[in-house]
């Protein structure tokens, strides 16, 4: 079974568990709405790729870890789109959740997804308790303060922002979680996998900054130009288009070099290279912001 099938099957089971009767119908519908369509499922795919490279001797635990990570990511998107943050009308090519269902249900949906993520790992503790506890610890650290996505959002309220620290927390945190949780799910030490996750996360943030500057809403499936509109720190503002593209390529090269020694090291390097090819070509031929 492919990684995408494993992720979708496990995610469907978790969402259905959250919709079990009796349940408030609108909020139950919001759970589905928030995770579908699923986009590329990049973070859980990286998690599964690392687990496979490390042996993946407990696939049910790997599936639970992948779903928990994706639920946290989806929750962050629901919250990011709220009027108090990005006030985004669109997400993944359809109305953002608060536009479709209203702000109260959007807040509750994000909260529910976060709780479901940790509940999923708690249930998986029946498979391998010590590994599940480590997974909970990693995901907690990369979700909350001071190193998680909450901290990343919090940086946007500061008067002076450290761009690297901001990127590591806002985007890199869940990629670090992906690589470390993949190793932990397979019973390996997660610490050596932090650098790979950090580099991949930094690359995706730079790529996202470039997309925000160069693409339109139809291409993105969400509002474009948000960094400039909200005055957020970003790689394009810091380095320019050409500099950001070069920075992106350098980061991805370093990511491949940082892969720890493991049985599936070669296959994992191939996956990272594939992600690099996916990210960079779109920017190679687009040198200026439309309209300039």
PLY file of the C-alpha trace (Angstrom):
ply
format ascii 1.0
element vertex 292
property float x
property float y
property float z
element edge 291
property int vertex1
property int vertex2
end_header
0.00 0.00 0.00
1.34 3.45 -0.92
2.07 6.11 1.67
-0.84 8.22 0.39
-3.26 5.31 0.76
-2.03 4.58 4.27
-2.40 8.23 5.25
-5.88 8.59 3.74
-7.16 5.33 5.25
-5.87 6.12 8.72
-7.08 9.73 8.56
-10.57 8.62 7.51
-10.78 6.31 10.52
-9.74 9.06 12.92
-12.21 11.59 11.48
-15.03 9.04 11.65
-14.19 8.42 15.30
-14.61 12.14 15.90
-17.99 12.09 14.17
-19.45 9.19 16.16
-23.03 9.67 17.36
-24.17 11.55 19.25
-22.19 14.46 17.86
-23.08 18.02 16.82
-23.70 17.69 13.10
-22.16 20.95 11.92
-18.94 20.50 13.84
-18.76 16.89 12.63
-19.03 18.17 9.04
-16.30 20.71 9.74
-13.86 17.93 10.61
-14.22 16.50 7.11
-14.12 19.93 5.49
-10.88 20.85 7.24
-8.90 17.82 6.03
-10.36 17.44 2.53
-9.06 17.87 -0.07
-5.78 16.87 1.45
-3.26 18.67 -0.70
0.10 16.94 -1.04
0.18 15.55 2.54
3.87 16.45 2.48
4.56 16.27 6.21
3.07 12.81 6.85
4.71 11.54 3.66
8.11 12.69 4.92
7.36 11.04 8.27
6.56 7.75 6.57
9.61 8.03 4.31
11.89 8.41 7.33
10.16 5.53 9.14
10.62 3.35 6.05
14.28 4.32 5.85
14.65 3.25 9.50
12.88 -0.10 9.03
9.21 0.75 9.81
8.80 -2.25 12.10
5.56 -0.88 13.62
3.52 0.41 10.63
0.34 0.95 12.66
2.26 3.28 14.96
3.76 5.04 11.93
0.25 5.52 10.51
-0.95 7.01 13.79
2.04 9.36 13.93
1.45 10.49 10.34
-2.22 11.19 10.99
-1.50 13.06 14.23
0.99 15.29 12.42
-1.43 15.99 9.57
-4.23 16.85 12.02
-2.01 19.43 13.71
-1.11 20.90 10.32
-4.78 21.10 9.27
-5.71 22.69 12.60
-3.02 25.32 12.07
-4.46 26.17 8.64
-7.97 26.58 10.07
-6.66 28.92 12.76
-4.30 30.80 10.40
-7.22 31.67 8.11
-9.29 33.29 10.89
-9.94 37.06 10.73
-7.70 37.65 13.76
-4.74 36.27 11.80
-4.66 36.12 7.97
-8.39 36.70 7.38
-8.17 34.43 4.33
-11.26 33.75 2.22
-9.86 30.71 0.39
-7.91 27.58 1.31
-7.01 24.72 -1.03
-9.24 26.13 -3.75
-12.44 26.42 -1.67
-13.82 28.82 0.95
-11.81 28.77 4.15
-13.60 27.04 7.00
-14.66 30.18 8.83
-16.16 31.49 5.57
-18.09 28.28 5.02
-19.21 27.61 8.60
-18.54 30.76 10.65
-15.84 31.75 13.13
-17.14 29.87 16.22
-17.16 26.53 14.41
-13.77 27.26 12.85
-12.22 27.84 16.29
-13.84 24.67 17.63
-12.71 22.67 14.60
-9.10 23.69 15.01
-9.24 22.88 18.72
-10.90 19.52 18.02
-8.27 18.53 15.46
-5.47 19.29 17.93
-7.10 17.13 20.60
-7.72 14.34 18.07
-4.03 14.39 17.12
-2.90 13.63 20.66
-5.77 11.21 21.25
-4.62 9.28 18.16
-1.13 8.92 19.61
-2.52 7.97 23.03
-4.57 5.17 21.48
-1.50 4.05 19.52
0.25 3.62 22.86
-1.43 0.23 23.04
0.88 -0.85 20.21
4.17 0.43 21.65
3.79 2.58 24.76
7.34 3.94 25.05
7.47 4.96 21.39
4.03 6.56 21.59
5.14 8.65 24.58
8.16 9.85 22.62
5.92 10.74 19.67
3.61 12.74 21.95
6.62 14.57 23.38
8.00 15.47 19.94
4.66 16.65 18.58
3.99 18.69 21.73
7.34 20.44 21.48
6.84 21.28 17.80
3.26 22.48 18.29
3.46 24.73 21.37
5.89 27.15 22.97
8.72 27.99 22.72
9.77 25.98 19.65
6.52 25.09 17.91
4.06 26.54 15.44
2.34 28.55 18.18
5.64 30.35 18.70
5.85 30.85 14.95
2.51 32.61 14.93
3.53 34.55 18.02
6.59 36.02 16.29
4.22 37.97 14.03
3.15 40.05 17.04
6.72 41.07 17.89
8.18 44.47 17.00
11.51 42.93 15.96
11.60 39.51 14.33
14.45 37.07 13.88
13.67 35.73 10.38
15.39 32.40 10.89
13.81 31.78 14.30
10.44 32.78 12.86
10.78 30.36 9.93
12.04 27.52 12.11
9.02 27.85 14.41
6.30 28.74 11.92
7.15 26.24 9.17
10.18 24.24 10.19
8.66 22.93 13.42
6.29 20.45 11.79
8.95 19.31 9.33
11.29 18.64 12.26
8.40 16.77 13.86
7.98 14.77 10.63
11.57 13.55 10.49
11.92 12.98 14.23
8.54 11.24 14.57
9.34 9.00 11.60
12.52 7.84 13.30
10.83 7.48 16.71
7.94 5.46 15.25
10.52 2.99 13.92
12.25 2.78 17.28
15.26 4.94 16.37
16.81 7.91 18.16
14.99 11.02 16.83
17.70 13.55 17.72
19.96 13.05 14.66
16.96 13.75 12.43
16.36 17.31 13.61
18.71 18.94 11.10
17.07 17.25 8.10
13.62 18.39 9.23
14.86 21.90 9.91
16.44 22.21 6.47
13.39 20.84 4.66
11.16 23.18 6.65
13.32 26.18 5.86
13.24 25.28 2.18
9.46 25.01 2.16
9.13 28.37 3.90
11.36 30.08 1.33
9.41 28.37 -1.45
6.15 29.52 0.14
7.47 33.09 0.31
8.33 32.90 -3.38
4.92 31.50 -4.27
3.22 34.24 -2.27
5.16 36.87 -4.23
5.06 35.31 -7.71
1.79 33.39 -7.99
-1.85 34.45 -8.04
-4.82 33.13 -6.07
-5.84 30.71 -8.82
-2.42 29.07 -8.71
-2.17 29.00 -4.94
-5.73 28.04 -4.04
-5.55 30.77 -1.36
-5.01 34.56 -1.34
-1.68 35.72 -2.77
0.50 38.62 -1.65
-0.27 38.04 2.02
3.30 38.61 3.25
3.39 42.09 1.75
-0.18 42.86 2.81
0.42 41.93 6.46
4.01 43.18 6.59
5.33 39.75 7.53
9.03 38.92 7.39
9.84 36.80 4.36
12.73 35.61 2.22
11.74 37.67 -0.83
11.83 40.89 1.18
15.18 39.89 2.68
16.98 38.48 -0.38
14.97 39.51 -3.44
13.60 37.00 -5.96
16.95 35.87 -7.35
18.53 35.67 -3.92
15.61 33.71 -2.48
15.80 31.15 -5.31
19.54 30.70 -4.75
18.96 30.44 -0.99
16.32 27.76 -1.60
18.66 25.64 -3.71
21.44 25.91 -1.13
19.12 24.79 1.66
17.93 21.76 -0.30
21.49 20.74 -1.08
22.30 20.88 2.61
19.19 18.84 3.44
20.38 15.91 1.34
23.82 16.05 2.95
22.29 16.02 6.45
20.44 12.69 6.13
21.63 10.43 8.98
23.04 7.02 8.22
20.22 4.47 8.00
19.27 1.35 5.99
17.12 3.37 3.58
19.42 6.36 3.25
19.61 6.20 -0.56
15.83 6.00 -1.00
15.34 8.87 1.41
17.86 10.99 -0.50
15.88 10.27 -3.67
12.70 11.51 -1.96
14.39 14.73 -0.85
15.76 15.30 -4.36
12.25 14.78 -5.76
10.92 17.43 -3.40
13.75 19.73 -4.47
12.85 19.28 -8.13
9.20 19.90 -7.26
10.00 23.16 -5.51
12.60 24.85 -7.69
11.63 24.67 -11.40
8.62 26.97 -11.04
10.90 29.74 -9.81
13.72 29.19 -12.30
11.81 30.88 -15.11
9.91 33.45 -13.03
12.35 36.20 -12.15
10.08 39.14 -11.36
6.90 39.75 -9.46
3.92 40.00 -11.87
3.21 43.62 -12.74
6.79 44.82 -12.25
0 1
1 2
2 3
3 4
4 5
5 6
6 7
7 8
8 9
9 10
10 11
11 12
12 13
13 14
14 15
15 16
16 17
17 18
18 19
19 20
20 21
21 22
22 23
23 24
24 25
25 26
26 27
27 28
28 29
29 30
30 31
31 32
32 33
33 34
34 35
35 36
36 37
37 38
38 39
39 40
40 41
41 42
42 43
43 44
44 45
45 46
46 47
47 48
48 49
49 50
50 51
51 52
52 53
53 54
54 55
55 56
56 57
57 58
58 59
59 60
60 61
61 62
62 63
63 64
64 65
65 66
66 67
67 68
68 69
69 70
70 71
71 72
72 73
73 74
74 75
75 76
76 77
77 78
78 79
79 80
80 81
81 82
82 83
83 84
84 85
85 86
86 87
87 88
88 89
89 90
90 91
91 92
92 93
93 94
94 95
95 96
96 97
97 98
98 99
99 100
100 101
101 102
102 103
103 104
104 105
105 106
106 107
107 108
108 109
109 110
110 111
111 112
112 113
113 114
114 115
115 116
116 117
117 118
118 119
119 120
120 121
121 122
122 123
123 124
124 125
125 126
126 127
127 128
128 129
129 130
130 131
131 132
132 133
133 134
134 135
135 136
136 137
137 138
138 139
139 140
140 141
141 142
142 143
143 144
144 145
145 146
146 147
147 148
148 149
149 150
150 151
151 152
152 153
153 154
154 155
155 156
156 157
157 158
158 159
159 160
160 161
161 162
162 163
163 164
164 165
165 166
166 167
167 168
168 169
169 170
170 171
171 172
172 173
173 174
174 175
175 176
176 177
177 178
178 179
179 180
180 181
181 182
182 183
183 184
184 185
185 186
186 187
187 188
188 189
189 190
190 191
191 192
192 193
193 194
194 195
195 196
196 197
197 198
198 199
199 200
200 201
201 202
202 203
203 204
204 205
205 206
206 207
207 208
208 209
209 210
210 211
211 212
212 213
213 214
214 215
215 216
216 217
217 218
218 219
219 220
220 221
221 222
222 223
223 224
224 225
225 226
226 227
227 228
228 229
229 230
230 231
231 232
232 233
233 234
234 235
235 236
236 237
237 238
238 239
239 240
240 241
241 242
242 243
243 244
244 245
245 246
246 247
247 248
248 249
249 250
250 251
251 252
252 253
253 254
254 255
255 256
256 257
257 258
258 259
259 260
260 261
261 262
262 263
263 264
264 265
265 266
266 267
267 268
268 269
269 270
270 271
271 272
272 273
273 274
274 275
275 276
276 277
277 278
278 279
279 280
280 281
281 282
282 283
283 284
284 285
285 286
286 287
287 288
288 289
289 290
290 291
